[in-house]
Amino acid sequence: MIPLLLVLLLALVLFGAGFALHVLWWVALAVLVLWLVGFVARGAGGGRTR
């Protein structure tokens, strides 16, 4: 759960800074897409492992 929150926080920070720096906006968008792909791939893998 902690890594998930860290990735979301990183994406939010990059999006916030991205309004000042256009390059960071694209990096933040790439991070968000990679996170979504990983989330979907993990969800399709059979669920959570405890």
mmCIF file of the N, C-alpha and C atoms, coordinates in Angstrom:
data_MODEL
# 
_entry.id   MODEL 
# 
loop_
_atom_site.group_PDB 
_atom_site.id 
_atom_site.type_symbol 
_atom_site.label_atom_id 
_atom_site.label_alt_id 
_atom_site.label_comp_id 
_atom_site.label_asym_id 
_atom_site.label_entity_id 
_atom_site.label_seq_id 
_atom_site.pdbx_PDB_ins_code 
_atom_site.Cartn_x 
_atom_site.Cartn_y 
_atom_site.Cartn_z 
_atom_site.occupancy 
_atom_site.B_iso_or_equiv 
_atom_site.pdbx_formal_charge 
_atom_site.auth_seq_id 
_atom_site.auth_comp_id 
_atom_site.auth_asym_id 
_atom_site.auth_atom_id 
_atom_site.pdbx_PDB_model_num 
ATOM 1   N N  . MET A 1 1  ? 0.823  -1.199  0.000   1.00 0.00 ? 1  MET A N  1 
ATOM 2   C CA . MET A 1 1  ? 0.000  0.000   0.000   1.00 0.00 ? 1  MET A CA 1 
ATOM 3   C C  . MET A 1 1  ? 0.865  1.261   0.000   1.00 0.00 ? 1  MET A C  1 
ATOM 4   N N  . ILE A 1 2  ? 1.975  1.226   0.742   1.00 0.00 ? 2  ILE A N  1 
ATOM 5   C CA . ILE A 1 2  ? 2.869  2.390   0.810   1.00 0.00 ? 2  ILE A CA 1 
ATOM 6   C C  . ILE A 1 2  ? 3.470  2.719   -0.563  1.00 0.00 ? 2  ILE A C  1 
ATOM 7   N N  . PRO A 1 3  ? 3.979  1.721   -1.327  1.00 0.00 ? 3  PRO A N  1 
ATOM 8   C CA . PRO A 1 3  ? 4.516  2.053   -2.656  1.00 0.00 ? 3  PRO A CA 1 
ATOM 9   C C  . PRO A 1 3  ? 3.466  2.683   -3.569  1.00 0.00 ? 3  PRO A C  1 
ATOM 10  N N  . LEU A 1 4  ? 2.220  2.221   -3.466  1.00 0.00 ? 4  LEU A N  1 
ATOM 11  C CA . LEU A 1 4  ? 1.141  2.788   -4.268  1.00 0.00 ? 4  LEU A CA 1 
ATOM 12  C C  . LEU A 1 4  ? 0.956  4.265   -3.939  1.00 0.00 ? 4  LEU A C  1 
ATOM 13  N N  . LEU A 1 5  ? 0.942  4.603   -2.665  1.00 0.00 ? 5  LEU A N  1 
ATOM 14  C CA . LEU A 1 5  ? 0.783  5.992   -2.248  1.00 0.00 ? 5  LEU A CA 1 
ATOM 15  C C  . LEU A 1 5  ? 1.975  6.841   -2.680  1.00 0.00 ? 5  LEU A C  1 
ATOM 16  N N  . LEU A 1 6  ? 3.173  6.265   -2.623  1.00 0.00 ? 6  LEU A N  1 
ATOM 17  C CA . LEU A 1 6  ? 4.365  7.007   -3.049  1.00 0.00 ? 6  LEU A CA 1 
ATOM 18  C C  . LEU A 1 6  ? 4.321  7.321   -4.540  1.00 0.00 ? 6  LEU A C  1 
ATOM 19  N N  . VAL A 1 7  ? 3.872  6.370   -5.349  1.00 0.00 ? 7  VAL A N  1 
ATOM 20  C CA . VAL A 1 7  ? 3.784  6.597   -6.798  1.00 0.00 ? 7  VAL A CA 1 
ATOM 21  C C  . VAL A 1 7  ? 2.739  7.666   -7.096  1.00 0.00 ? 7  VAL A C  1 
ATOM 22  N N  . LEU A 1 8  ? 1.592  7.592   -6.419  1.00 0.00 ? 8  LEU A N  1 
ATOM 23  C CA . LEU A 1 8  ? 0.566  8.606   -6.635  1.00 0.00 ? 8  LEU A CA 1 
ATOM 24  C C  . LEU A 1 8  ? 1.046  9.987   -6.187  1.00 0.00 ? 8  LEU A C  1 
ATOM 25  N N  . LEU A 1 9  ? 1.756  10.044  -5.067  1.00 0.00 ? 9  LEU A N  1 
ATOM 26  C CA . LEU A 1 9  ? 2.297  11.309  -4.591  1.00 0.00 ? 9  LEU A CA 1 
ATOM 27  C C  . LEU A 1 9  ? 3.321  11.859  -5.578  1.00 0.00 ? 9  LEU A C  1 
ATOM 28  N N  . LEU A 1 10 ? 4.169  10.996  -6.116  1.00 0.00 ? 10 LEU A N  1 
ATOM 29  C CA . LEU A 1 10 ? 5.159  11.409  -7.108  1.00 0.00 ? 10 LEU A CA 1 
ATOM 30  C C  . LEU A 1 10 ? 4.462  11.975  -8.348  1.00 0.00 ? 10 LEU A C  1 
ATOM 31  N N  . ALA A 1 11 ? 3.412  11.304  -8.806  1.00 0.00 ? 11 ALA A N  1 
ATOM 32  C CA . ALA A 1 11 ? 2.673  11.785  -9.975  1.00 0.00 ? 11 ALA A CA 1 
ATOM 33  C C  . ALA A 1 11 ? 2.046  13.151  -9.692  1.00 0.00 ? 11 ALA A C  1 
ATOM 34  N N  . LEU A 1 12 ? 1.477  13.336  -8.519  1.00 0.00 ? 12 LEU A N  1 
ATOM 35  C CA . LEU A 1 12 ? 0.881  14.625  -8.167  1.00 0.00 ? 12 LEU A CA 1 
ATOM 36  C C  . LEU A 1 12 ? 1.928  15.733  -8.115  1.00 0.00 ? 12 LEU A C  1 
ATOM 37  N N  . VAL A 1 13 ? 3.079  15.436  -7.524  1.00 0.00 ? 13 VAL A N  1 
ATOM 38  C CA . VAL A 1 13 ? 4.153  16.437  -7.443  1.00 0.00 ? 13 VAL A CA 1 
ATOM 39  C C  . VAL A 1 13 ? 4.634  16.798  -8.839  1.00 0.00 ? 13 VAL A C  1 
ATOM 40  N N  . LEU A 1 14 ? 4.819  15.794  -9.682  1.00 0.00 ? 14 LEU A N  1 
ATOM 41  C CA . LEU A 1 14 ? 5.294  16.073  -11.037 1.00 0.00 ? 14 LEU A CA 1 
ATOM 42  C C  . LEU A 1 14 ? 4.255  16.846  -11.841 1.00 0.00 ? 14 LEU A C  1 
ATOM 43  N N  . PHE A 1 15 ? 2.976  16.522  -11.647 1.00 0.00 ? 15 PHE A N  1 
ATOM 44  C CA . PHE A 1 15 ? 1.932  17.282  -12.341 1.00 0.00 ? 15 PHE A CA 1 
ATOM 45  C C  . PHE A 1 15 ? 1.926  18.726  -11.864 1.00 0.00 ? 15 PHE A C  1 
ATOM 46  N N  . GLY A 1 16 ? 2.090  18.940  -10.565 1.00 0.00 ? 16 GLY A N  1 
ATOM 47  C CA . GLY A 1 16 ? 2.123  20.302  -10.028 1.00 0.00 ? 16 GLY A CA 1 
ATOM 48  C C  . GLY A 1 16 ? 3.296  21.101  -10.568 1.00 0.00 ? 16 GLY A C  1 
ATOM 49  N N  . ALA A 1 17 ? 4.464  20.492  -10.604 1.00 0.00 ? 17 ALA A N  1 
ATOM 50  C CA . ALA A 1 17 ? 5.649  21.166  -11.124 1.00 0.00 ? 17 ALA A CA 1 
ATOM 51  C C  . ALA A 1 17 ? 5.577  21.296  -12.645 1.00 0.00 ? 17 ALA A C  1 
ATOM 52  N N  . GLY A 1 18 ? 4.819  20.417  -13.260 1.00 0.00 ? 18 GLY A N  1 
ATOM 53  C CA . GLY A 1 18 ? 4.724  20.396  -14.715 1.00 0.00 ? 18 GLY A CA 1 
ATOM 54  C C  . GLY A 1 18 ? 4.108  21.656  -15.307 1.00 0.00 ? 18 GLY A C  1 
ATOM 55  N N  . PHE A 1 19 ? 3.288  22.349  -14.528 1.00 0.00 ? 19 PHE A N  1 
ATOM 56  C CA . PHE A 1 19 ? 2.726  23.586  -15.045 1.00 0.00 ? 19 PHE A CA 1 
ATOM 57  C C  . PHE A 1 19 ? 3.821  24.631  -15.230 1.00 0.00 ? 19 PHE A C  1 
ATOM 58  N N  . ALA A 1 20 ? 4.879  24.526  -14.432 1.00 0.00 ? 20 ALA A N  1 
ATOM 59  C CA . ALA A 1 20 ? 6.001  25.445  -14.582 1.00 0.00 ? 20 ALA A CA 1 
ATOM 60  C C  . ALA A 1 20 ? 7.005  24.916  -15.615 1.00 0.00 ? 20 ALA A C  1 
ATOM 61  N N  . LEU A 1 21 ? 7.189  23.616  -15.645 1.00 0.00 ? 21 LEU A N  1 
ATOM 62  C CA . LEU A 1 21 ? 8.157  23.007  -16.568 1.00 0.00 ? 21 LEU A CA 1 
ATOM 63  C C  . LEU A 1 21 ? 7.448  21.975  -17.432 1.00 0.00 ? 21 LEU A C  1 
ATOM 64  N N  . HIS A 1 22 ? 7.352  22.261  -18.701 1.00 0.00 ? 22 HIS A N  1 
ATOM 65  C CA . HIS A 1 22 ? 6.594  21.427  -19.629 1.00 0.00 ? 22 HIS A CA 1 
ATOM 66  C C  . HIS A 1 22 ? 7.126  19.995  -19.687 1.00 0.00 ? 22 HIS A C  1 
ATOM 67  N N  . VAL A 1 23 ? 8.418  19.811  -19.591 1.00 0.00 ? 23 VAL A N  1 
ATOM 68  C CA . VAL A 1 23 ? 9.020  18.473  -19.670 1.00 0.00 ? 23 VAL A CA 1 
ATOM 69  C C  . VAL A 1 23 ? 8.548  17.600  -18.518 1.00 0.00 ? 23 VAL A C  1 
ATOM 70  N N  . LEU A 1 24 ? 8.483  18.162  -17.316 1.00 0.00 ? 24 LEU A N  1 
ATOM 71  C CA . LEU A 1 24 ? 8.033  17.387  -16.166 1.00 0.00 ? 24 LEU A CA 1 
ATOM 72  C C  . LEU A 1 24 ? 6.579  16.959  -16.309 1.00 0.00 ? 24 LEU A C  1 
ATOM 73  N N  . TRP A 1 25 ? 5.777  17.741  -17.012 1.00 0.00 ? 25 TRP A N  1 
ATOM 74  C CA . TRP A 1 25 ? 4.386  17.369  -17.241 1.00 0.00 ? 25 TRP A CA 1 
ATOM 75  C C  . TRP A 1 25 ? 4.318  16.085  -18.051 1.00 0.00 ? 25 TRP A C  1 
ATOM 76  N N  . TRP A 1 26 ? 5.162  15.977  -19.076 1.00 0.00 ? 26 TRP A N  1 
ATOM 77  C CA . TRP A 1 26 ? 5.182  14.766  -19.900 1.00 0.00 ? 26 TRP A CA 1 
ATOM 78  C C  . TRP A 1 26 ? 5.719  13.577  -19.109 1.00 0.00 ? 26 TRP A C  1 
ATOM 79  N N  . VAL A 1 27 ? 6.723  13.811  -18.260 1.00 0.00 ? 27 VAL A N  1 
ATOM 80  C CA . VAL A 1 27 ? 7.253  12.742  -17.407 1.00 0.00 ? 27 VAL A CA 1 
ATOM 81  C C  . VAL A 1 27 ? 6.168  12.262  -16.450 1.00 0.00 ? 27 VAL A C  1 
ATOM 82  N N  . ALA A 1 28 ? 5.425  13.190  -15.870 1.00 0.00 ? 28 ALA A N  1 
ATOM 83  C CA . ALA A 1 28 ? 4.342  12.830  -14.958 1.00 0.00 ? 28 ALA A CA 1 
ATOM 84  C C  . ALA A 1 28 ? 3.272  12.025  -15.688 1.00 0.00 ? 28 ALA A C  1 
ATOM 85  N N  . LEU A 1 29 ? 2.958  12.398  -16.901 1.00 0.00 ? 29 LEU A N  1 
ATOM 86  C CA . LEU A 1 29 ? 1.978  11.664  -17.690 1.00 0.00 ? 29 LEU A CA 1 
ATOM 87  C C  . LEU A 1 29 ? 2.460  10.243  -17.969 1.00 0.00 ? 29 LEU A C  1 
ATOM 88  N N  . ALA A 1 30 ? 3.740  10.088  -18.278 1.00 0.00 ? 30 ALA A N  1 
ATOM 89  C CA . ALA A 1 30 ? 4.314  8.765   -18.516 1.00 0.00 ? 30 ALA A CA 1 
ATOM 90  C C  . ALA A 1 30 ? 4.271  7.922   -17.245 1.00 0.00 ? 30 ALA A C  1 
ATOM 91  N N  . VAL A 1 31 ? 4.582  8.528   -16.095 1.00 0.00 ? 31 VAL A N  1 
ATOM 92  C CA . VAL A 1 31 ? 4.529  7.810   -14.812 1.00 0.00 ? 31 VAL A CA 1 
ATOM 93  C C  . VAL A 1 31 ? 3.114  7.339   -14.532 1.00 0.00 ? 31 VAL A C  1 
ATOM 94  N N  . LEU A 1 32 ? 2.145  8.191   -14.774 1.00 0.00 ? 32 LEU A N  1 
ATOM 95  C CA . LEU A 1 32 ? 0.747  7.834   -14.526 1.00 0.00 ? 32 LEU A CA 1 
ATOM 96  C C  . LEU A 1 32 ? 0.307  6.690   -15.437 1.00 0.00 ? 32 LEU A C  1 
ATOM 97  N N  . VAL A 1 33 ? 0.688  6.742   -16.713 1.00 0.00 ? 33 VAL A N  1 
ATOM 98  C CA . VAL A 1 33 ? 0.328  5.678   -17.652 1.00 0.00 ? 33 VAL A CA 1 
ATOM 99  C C  . VAL A 1 33 ? 0.974  4.366   -17.239 1.00 0.00 ? 33 VAL A C  1 
ATOM 100 N N  . LEU A 1 34 ? 2.254  4.406   -16.872 1.00 0.00 ? 34 LEU A N  1 
ATOM 101 C CA . LEU A 1 34 ? 2.936  3.187   -16.431 1.00 0.00 ? 34 LEU A CA 1 
ATOM 102 C C  . LEU A 1 34 ? 2.290  2.620   -15.171 1.00 0.00 ? 34 LEU A C  1 
ATOM 103 N N  . TRP A 1 35 ? 1.886  3.502   -14.254 1.00 0.00 ? 35 TRP A N  1 
ATOM 104 C CA . TRP A 1 35 ? 1.221  3.042   -13.028 1.00 0.00 ? 35 TRP A CA 1 
ATOM 105 C C  . TRP A 1 35 ? -0.107 2.374   -13.360 1.00 0.00 ? 35 TRP A C  1 
ATOM 106 N N  . LEU A 1 36 ? -0.875 2.990   -14.265 1.00 0.00 ? 36 LEU A N  1 
ATOM 107 C CA . LEU A 1 36 ? -2.166 2.414   -14.646 1.00 0.00 ? 36 LEU A CA 1 
ATOM 108 C C  . LEU A 1 36 ? -1.985 1.063   -15.328 1.00 0.00 ? 36 LEU A C  1 
ATOM 109 N N  . VAL A 1 37 ? -1.004 0.960   -16.216 1.00 0.00 ? 37 VAL A N  1 
ATOM 110 C CA . VAL A 1 37 ? -0.736 -0.317  -16.885 1.00 0.00 ? 37 VAL A CA 1 
ATOM 111 C C  . VAL A 1 37 ? -0.333 -1.376  -15.863 1.00 0.00 ? 37 VAL A C  1 
ATOM 112 N N  . GLY A 1 38 ? 0.525  -1.013  -14.935 1.00 0.00 ? 38 GLY A N  1 
ATOM 113 C CA . GLY A 1 38 ? 0.933  -1.951  -13.889 1.00 0.00 ? 38 GLY A CA 1 
ATOM 114 C C  . GLY A 1 38 ? -0.222 -2.355  -13.000 1.00 0.00 ? 38 GLY A C  1 
ATOM 115 N N  . PHE A 1 39 ? -1.097 -1.414  -12.687 1.00 0.00 ? 39 PHE A N  1 
ATOM 116 C CA . PHE A 1 39 ? -2.257 -1.703  -11.846 1.00 0.00 ? 39 PHE A CA 1 
ATOM 117 C C  . PHE A 1 39 ? -3.194 -2.680  -12.545 1.00 0.00 ? 39 PHE A C  1 
ATOM 118 N N  . VAL A 1 40 ? -3.449 -2.454  -13.835 1.00 0.00 ? 40 VAL A N  1 
ATOM 119 C CA . VAL A 1 40 ? -4.336 -3.337  -14.606 1.00 0.00 ? 40 VAL A CA 1 
ATOM 120 C C  . VAL A 1 40 ? -3.695 -4.707  -14.767 1.00 0.00 ? 40 VAL A C  1 
ATOM 121 N N  . ALA A 1 41 ? -2.402 -4.751  -15.075 1.00 0.00 ? 41 ALA A N  1 
ATOM 122 C CA . ALA A 1 41 ? -1.704 -6.024  -15.260 1.00 0.00 ? 41 ALA A CA 1 
ATOM 123 C C  . ALA A 1 41 ? -1.687 -6.820  -13.956 1.00 0.00 ? 41 ALA A C  1 
ATOM 124 N N  . ARG A 1 42 ? -1.486 -6.146  -12.836 1.00 0.00 ? 42 ARG A N  1 
ATOM 125 C CA . ARG A 1 42 ? -1.480 -6.823  -11.543 1.00 0.00 ? 42 ARG A CA 1 
ATOM 126 C C  . ARG A 1 42 ? -2.876 -7.325  -11.200 1.00 0.00 ? 42 ARG A C  1 
ATOM 127 N N  . GLY A 1 43 ? -3.896 -6.542  -11.528 1.00 0.00 ? 43 GLY A N  1 
ATOM 128 C CA . GLY A 1 43 ? -5.270 -6.947  -11.272 1.00 0.00 ? 43 GLY A CA 1 
ATOM 129 C C  . GLY A 1 43 ? -5.678 -8.149  -12.105 1.00 0.00 ? 43 GLY A C  1 
ATOM 130 N N  . ALA A 1 44 ? -5.151 -8.238  -13.327 1.00 0.00 ? 44 ALA A N  1 
ATOM 131 C CA . ALA A 1 44 ? -5.477 -9.360  -14.204 1.00 0.00 ? 44 ALA A CA 1 
ATOM 132 C C  . ALA A 1 44 ? -4.692 -10.605 -13.829 1.00 0.00 ? 44 ALA A C  1 
ATOM 133 N N  . GLY A 1 45 ? -3.680 -10.448 -12.978 1.00 0.00 ? 45 GLY A N  1 
ATOM 134 C CA . GLY A 1 45 ? -2.819 -11.570 -12.617 1.00 0.00 ? 45 GLY A CA 1 
ATOM 135 C C  . GLY A 1 45 ? -3.420 -12.514 -11.603 1.00 0.00 ? 45 GLY A C  1 
ATOM 136 N N  . GLY A 1 46 ? -4.585 -12.220 -11.095 1.00 0.00 ? 46 GLY A N  1 
ATOM 137 C CA . GLY A 1 46 ? -5.221 -13.158 -10.165 1.00 0.00 ? 46 GLY A CA 1 
ATOM 138 C C  . GLY A 1 46 ? -5.502 -12.595 -8.800  1.00 0.00 ? 46 GLY A C  1 
ATOM 139 N N  . GLY A 1 47 ? -5.263 -11.317 -8.604  1.00 0.00 ? 47 GLY A N  1 
ATOM 140 C CA . GLY A 1 47 ? -5.627 -10.722 -7.315  1.00 0.00 ? 47 GLY A CA 1 
ATOM 141 C C  . GLY A 1 47 ? -4.435 -10.477 -6.414  1.00 0.00 ? 47 GLY A C  1 
ATOM 142 N N  . ARG A 1 48 ? -4.743 -10.199 -5.166  1.00 0.00 ? 48 ARG A N  1 
ATOM 143 C CA . ARG A 1 48 ? -3.697 -9.846  -4.203  1.00 0.00 ? 48 ARG A CA 1 
ATOM 144 C C  . ARG A 1 48 ? -3.070 -11.069 -3.552  1.00 0.00 ? 48 ARG A C  1 
ATOM 145 N N  . THR A 1 49 ? -1.809 -10.919 -3.224  1.00 0.00 ? 49 THR A N  1 
ATOM 146 C CA . THR A 1 49 ? -1.088 -11.968 -2.510  1.00 0.00 ? 49 THR A CA 1 
ATOM 147 C C  . THR A 1 49 ? -0.718 -11.430 -1.127  1.00 0.00 ? 49 THR A C  1 
ATOM 148 N N  . ARG A 1 50 ? -1.034 -12.179 -0.116  1.00 0.00 ? 50 ARG A N  1 
ATOM 149 C CA . ARG A 1 50 ? -0.716 -11.715 1.250   1.00 0.00 ? 50 ARG A CA 1 
ATOM 150 C C  . ARG A 1 50 ? 0.386  -12.544 1.843   1.00 0.00 ? 50 ARG A C  1 
# 
